[in-house]
Amino acid sequence: METRVKSNPALADQINAIFEWHIQKDGKTAAVWTVDLKSKPGSVRQGAAQGDKPGCTFIVDDDDCVLMATGKLNPQQAFMKGKLKIKGNIMLSQKLAGLFQQQAKL
C-alpha cells in the first residue's frame, strides 16, 4: 500500500481522508497503521493518526489483511462476513477500495 501511495501523489487530492488500520493477531491489536491521504503527497506510517482524527478505522485480523492486500479476499466480502470491521465514515472505505484493487495487480 505504501508503494502505491508514494507512486501516485494525486491520491491525496482524490481521496482527502485519513484512515487507521488496527491489525489484530489472536484477537488483540498487534499493530496500528495510518494511511494519510489528506496531507499531500500522502503517506503510510506505523502508529496511530496524529493531529487530525481518522475519518475511517479498519479492524482486521493479520491473515485477512494479507489476503486483502494480495487480492485473494475482496474487502467488501470481508466486511459482509465480519472479517473486516469499520468504524467511522463507512463511505470513505469505498474510496480506499481502488487502492487495494490496484495494489493486488502487482
NUDOFI-632450 format. One record per atom (N, C-alpha, C): x, y, z; residue in one letter. Coordinates in steps of 0.05 Angstrom, whole numbers, plus 5000, padded with zeros to 4 digits. Atoms other than C-alpha are relative to their C-alpha. Last residue first. Layout:
XYZa ...
END
This chain:
497050015001l 502548794826l 501049725004l 499150075027k 495148724809k 503049974998k 500150295004a 493248694882a 501049914973a 497850134986q 495649404893q 500049704994q 497649945015q 490849684841q 502449865012q 500250135026q 484949334872q 502550044984q 499550294997f 487249524942f 499849864973f 497150034993l 487850264925l 500749705003l 498449985024g 481150244890g 502949965005g 500150265014a 477850014954a 501650004975a 497550144996l 480250644991l 500049734985l 497949855015k 474651084964k 502749845002k 500450055029q 469550564986q 502150144984q 498750265006s 472250595057s 499849934971s 497149955007l 470551335059l 501449744993l 499849935029m 463151135055m 502950064992m 499750255016i 463850765122i 500250074970i 501449955025n 465151425159n 500449764981n 499949735012g 467251205228g 498450014974g 501049804982k 468750495249k 500350274986k 499549735007i 469649915201i 498650185020i 501849824985k 470349185218k 500850284993k 499049725001l 473348695169l 497950175014l 497150024998k 472447945179k 501450275000k 499249924974g 465048025193g 503049985005g 499650254984k 462947625132k 500950065028k 502650144998m 459948255099m 500249755017m 501749854982f 466348645114f 497349865004f 498950034973a 470848105084a 498250155020a 500850264990q 466248075023q 501049965029q 502949994996q 467148825013q 498949735011q 500649854976p 474648775023p 497050015006p 501349755007n 475248224970n 499250145026n 502549964985l 479947684994l 499050284993l 501350264997k 485447394949k 497450025017k 502250035018g 487548074922g 498549735003g 499050165023t 494448064954t 497749944981t 497849865014a 492748635002a 501049854975a 501249775014m 486048315020m 502250144984m 501650105022l 489347645036l 498750234985l 498250105021v 494747985077v 498449914976v 498849765012c 489448365117c 501949934977c 502049895019d 485647715128d 501150254987d 500250185023d 491847395159d 498150104979d 497549995016d 493147985205d 499849834975d 498050194992d 485948025230d 502450014981d 499850255016v 482248655213v 502149825011v 499050204981i 479849295246i 499949744986i 500450285008f 479149885198f 501149825022f 498150194987t 478350605222t 499249724993t 500950275002c 475151155179c 502249825013c 502850005008g 475451905183g 498849725000g 500650155024p 481851865223p 497050014993p 501150264995k 482652425273k 499549854974k 502850065009d 487053005253d 499249725007d 501349765009g 493353125294g 497149944993g 499349784983q 496852455298q 498850254988q 500149745013a 493951815270a 500750225020a 502649875001a 496151195307a 500250274987a 500849844977g 502650845292g 497350124995g 500950164977q 506250565232q 499450195023q 498150034978r 506551015172r 498849835022r 500850244984v 503351085104v 502149975021v 498050164986s 503651765070s 498849765013s 501150254989g 500052245024g 502349845012g 500950175022p 503052784979p 498749745009p 498550065025k 499753205006k 502949945008k 497749825003s 496053155072s 501649924976s 501149734997k 489152835068k 502350214997k 500549915027l 491152155043l 498650275001l 500849725001d 494351955109d 499850094971d 499849935028v 494451195116v 498950294998v 501549775009t 495851055189t 500550054971t 498949865022w 497950375215w 498250234992w 501849795009v 496650045282v 501550154978v 498849775013a 499849385300a 497850204992a 497250065003a 498548755342a 501550244988a 498749825019t 491648935367t 503049955001t 498849764988k 488948325404k 501450174979k 502049834987g 484147795379g 501050255013g 501350144977d 489447275365d 498250185016d 499050275000k 493147765319k 498949875026k 500250174976q 489848415302q 501249734995q 499450285008i 491648965253i 500149835025i 499350144975h 488449635271h 500249704991h 500350295001w 488550055208w 500949885026w 498450134980e 487350805210e 499449704999e 501050274993f 484951205151f 501949885021f 498150154984i 485751955139i 498749745008i 500950114975a 481852285083a 502349865014a 500349794980n 482452705020n 498949905027n 501250134977i 481152144970i 499650195023i 502350155007q 482452464902q 498549895025q 502149825010d 487153014924d 497449854995d 500849834978a 491252534968a 497850204991a 502050134984l 491252024912l 499050185023l 502749885005a 494752524867a 497949865017a 500649794980p 501352304900p 497350144995p 502249845010n 501251654860n 499250225020n 499849985029s 507751264866s 497750174988s 497749855009k 508351404940k 500150044970k 500449734992v 501251174955v 502350184991v 502149885017r 502150544914r 499550295007r 498949965027t 508750374947t 498050144982t 498249774998e 505750475017e 501250074972e 501749765000m 500050005000m 501850255000m 
END
